[in-house]
Amino acid sequence: MKNDPDAVRDAFALNSFLETDDDPGDEVSPLVVGYAWVARITAYSAEFAVLVWFGWFLDRSYGWSPIGILSGVVVGVIAFVAGLIATARRLEDEEVRERLRQLGSKKKR
């Protein structure tokens, strides 16, 4: 078992499979991009839900019948929209940097 050439070959194959290649020419799968967007929107939705729940909690605790939950909804919507705008701007900035990088690599050739 110590000198098993198949085991050595399998170990090298597994090692090369597990290595990540940070080559900037590699493209990200559309599925990965979709999952990233789902994760972002889920986080923003959870933030909205927590703020609405906090408003409901204030209504129940202090008797502020419509004011607490309405405040939670308003603050939640503002936070949700602000998060989406920030994500869109970040994505746009990444696309601009990528285009500039591609233009720079074309000039070097």
C-alpha positions as CSV (number, residue, x, y, z in Angstrom):
1,M,0.0,0.0,0.0
2,K,2.9,2.4,0.6
3,N,4.2,2.2,-2.9
4,D,0.8,2.1,-4.7
5,P,1.2,4.2,-7.9
6,D,-2.6,4.4,-8.3
7,A,-2.9,6.0,-4.9
8,V,-0.2,8.6,-5.7
9,R,-1.9,9.4,-9.1
10,D,-5.3,9.7,-7.4
11,A,-3.8,12.0,-4.7
12,F,-2.3,14.3,-7.4
13,A,-5.6,14.3,-9.3
14,L,-7.5,15.2,-6.2
15,N,-5.0,17.9,-5.3
16,S,-5.2,19.5,-8.8
17,F,-9.0,19.3,-8.6
18,L,-9.1,21.1,-5.3
19,E,-6.7,23.9,-6.3
20,T,-8.4,27.1,-7.2
21,D,-7.1,29.0,-10.2
22,D,-7.3,32.7,-9.7
23,D,-6.9,33.5,-13.4
24,P,-8.7,36.7,-14.2
25,G,-9.7,35.2,-17.5
26,D,-12.1,32.7,-15.9
27,E,-15.7,33.7,-16.1
28,V,-18.2,33.1,-13.3
29,S,-21.0,30.8,-13.9
30,P,-24.4,32.4,-14.4
31,L,-25.8,30.1,-11.7
32,V,-23.3,31.5,-9.2
33,V,-24.3,35.0,-10.1
34,G,-27.9,34.1,-9.6
35,Y,-27.3,32.5,-6.2
36,A,-25.3,35.6,-5.2
37,W,-28.3,37.9,-6.1
38,V,-30.7,35.5,-4.2
39,A,-28.5,35.8,-1.1
40,R,-28.4,39.6,-1.3
41,I,-32.1,40.0,-1.8
42,T,-32.8,37.5,1.0
43,A,-30.6,39.4,3.3
44,Y,-32.4,42.7,2.5
45,S,-35.8,41.0,2.9
46,A,-34.8,39.6,6.2
47,E,-33.7,43.1,7.3
48,F,-37.1,44.5,6.2
49,A,-38.9,41.7,8.1
50,V,-36.9,42.4,11.3
51,L,-37.7,46.1,11.2
52,V,-41.4,45.3,10.7
53,W,-41.3,42.8,13.5
54,F,-39.6,45.4,15.8
55,G,-42.4,47.9,14.9
56,W,-45.0,45.2,15.8
57,F,-43.2,44.6,19.0
58,L,-43.3,48.3,19.9
59,D,-47.1,48.3,19.2
60,R,-47.7,45.4,21.5
61,S,-45.4,46.5,24.3
62,Y,-46.3,50.2,24.4
63,G,-49.7,50.3,22.8
64,W,-48.6,52.4,19.9
65,S,-51.2,50.8,17.7
66,P,-50.5,51.8,14.1
67,I,-47.4,54.0,14.6
68,G,-44.9,51.3,15.5
69,I,-45.6,48.9,12.6
70,L,-46.0,51.7,10.1
71,S,-42.6,53.2,11.2
72,G,-41.1,49.7,10.9
73,V,-42.5,49.4,7.4
74,V,-41.2,52.8,6.3
75,V,-37.8,52.3,7.7
76,G,-37.7,48.8,6.3
77,V,-38.6,49.9,2.8
78,I,-35.9,52.7,3.0
79,A,-33.3,50.2,4.1
80,F,-34.3,47.7,1.4
81,V,-34.2,50.2,-1.4
82,A,-30.9,51.7,-0.1
83,G,-29.3,48.2,0.0
84,L,-30.5,47.4,-3.5
85,I,-29.1,50.7,-4.8
86,A,-25.8,50.2,-3.1
87,T,-25.6,46.7,-4.6
88,A,-26.4,47.9,-8.1
89,R,-23.7,50.7,-7.8
90,R,-21.2,48.2,-6.6
91,L,-22.0,45.9,-9.5
92,E,-21.7,48.8,-11.9
93,D,-18.4,49.8,-10.5
94,E,-17.1,46.2,-10.9
95,E,-18.2,46.1,-14.5
96,V,-16.5,49.4,-15.2
97,R,-13.3,48.1,-13.6
98,E,-13.5,44.9,-15.6
99,R,-13.9,46.8,-18.9
100,L,-10.9,49.0,-18.1
101,R,-8.9,46.0,-17.2
102,Q,-9.8,44.4,-20.5
103,L,-8.9,47.5,-22.4
104,G,-5.6,47.7,-20.6
105,S,-4.8,44.1,-21.5
106,K,-5.7,44.7,-25.2
107,K,-3.3,47.6,-25.3
108,K,-0.4,45.5,-23.9
109,R,-0.7,43.0,-26.8
